[in-house]
Amino acid sequence: MTDDKSIISRIDELVAEEKDLRAKHAAGQINDADEHARLKAVEVELDQCWDLLRQRRARREFGENPDEAQPRSADTVEGYLN
């Protein structure tokens, strides 16, 4: 079972990783391709985490069980932007 705290914790970890990747790239420790590939993966997972957290909050707000919220695919959450 995933709860809000664990989702928020994962979001914090991903944000920290994103900052670390940018710092390593700026310092020349990783190349453009490696930074871009990992940043894309981090951004997709962040979108999935935020989506799941919003689902849980909406379910709670409308008297439904937040534990019934399900993570959505990368294609689904990335499609929201288009």
JOVENNOR-V835224 format. One record per pair of residues at least 12 apart in sequence whose C-alpha atoms are under 8 Angstrom apart, sorted by sequence separation. I is the first residue (numbers start at 1). J is the second residue. If there is no record, write none. Layout:
<<I J> <I J>>
//
This chain:
<<56 68> <22 35> <56 69> <21 35> <55 69> <52 69> <21 39> <52 70> <52 71> <51 71> <52 72> <18 39> <51 72> <49 71> <48 71> <18 42> <48 72> <17 42> <48 73> <48 74> <51 77> <14 42> <45 74> <48 77> <44 74> <47 77> <14 45> <47 78> <14 46> <44 77> <44 78> <11 46> <11 49> <10 49> <11 50> <8 49> <7 49> <7 53> <4 53> <4 56> <3 67> <2 67> <1 67>>
//
